């Protein structure tokens, strides 16, 4: 069961600190008591086996308690972004078949109440409530307990182009994945200290929290990422490990206090969830030579990473690659049109199969990758992002690279806009440090690209709109063109 590795950690290191927040600390024993109390509270609301409970929250002890209490009752939490609008919450709740019970951060109570027509359970209360194991047993007494193939958690895809898709995760799948990432706690050793600053509803944030608990380690929770505060938390709590999306890494390096920050405790930074510019990573490796960098590649349906580029490869000039498949992971690189494997050097869709994917068959990721002669993988883009302009297929990454090479362009994002004649046309959002005109940018592209790849529409922006995870927001880009 999902709870088993966490229960084992509680039994092994009950007095060790599990969470550090701005409000204080939570030990493993206190976490177990809070889960027991939450089981009773949820059961009193009618939550039981098979139910799905909306969880609208940032990272906190209470959010973790809600996930684990639901799982113990045979229900499943559905973590959602606290930045969603009421309409978006409603759409996801319907897609995920959520019941009327909702758990939410205190400041989100009005939005939660508007959708679910009832008072939400407060995460801040769940995080400090106390109960006993007997309470949890009594709350679950009406059922037989969850089985391996029962749904323990429902995660959402990133939703960069539309409404996030709910992905149910079984107890067996989650418990196996968590155990594969964490060694059992050592009561005689010191815990590792990690900082969790990616959104809790994202696979990297939530699985990171659960893996930390299963290992008997300590997680410093930063509910809203801020680069300056991140630097302070690393220093204050002697943080050793961190997972960052590239946009976070960029903001940390650009922070005015970075050069003087005490990051001597940092041992490893893992990054992923979005494409990382090679120059950004090279800069990070150069400015933090004592830190081991790991690039990981995966998605919600794979429960996170399926490939990795290790520290030695970073130092050996492989920055830009997403590495090799992890142990136990099988991959194919496939021509989407024919289903045949492509040759090394050619781009194809990334297919993956492993014990911790949500399907026993091949998962068609929708990601475009290529493999070099040495077996290193390189992420190229998303299959859904490929632009079909009157039958001509255009890779946005190719056009973005040309735009970024312009001396006055800081960043660029290329995307499709609908067209009645051609089906789609090429559009670009451009952030610049000068005053290039649309005609100048288009001429720059025309001298380096085939005519059909040159953007038909160019929008100048202060910065490229990103999601919480540092991915380009295709929805926001489409709205920019609509407003022109």
Secondary structure, DSSP 4 states (H G I P E B T S, - for coil): -TTHHHHHHHHH-TTSEEEEETTEEEEHHHHHHHHHHHHHHHHHTT--TT-EEEEE--SSHHHHHHHHHHHHTT-EEEEE-TT--HHHHHHHHHHTT--S-EEE-GGGHHHHHHHHSSPPEEHHHHTT----HHHHHHHTTTS----TTSEEEEEE---SSSSPPEEEEEHHHHHHHHHHH-PPP-TTSPPPEEEE-S-TTSHHHHHHHHHHHHTT-EEEE-SS--HHHHHHHHHHHT--EEEE-HHHHHHHHHSTTGGG---TT--EEEE-SS---HHHHHHHHHH-TTSEEEEEEEEGGGTEEEEEE-HHHHHTT-TT--BEEPTT-EEEEE-TTT-PBPPTTSEEEEEEE-TTSSSSS-EEEEEEEEE-TTS-EEEEEEGGG-EEETTEEE-HHHHHHHHHTSTTEEEEEEEEEEETTTEEEEEEEEEESS---HHHHHHHHHTTS-GGGS-SEEEE-SS--B-TTS-B-HHHHHHHHHT-
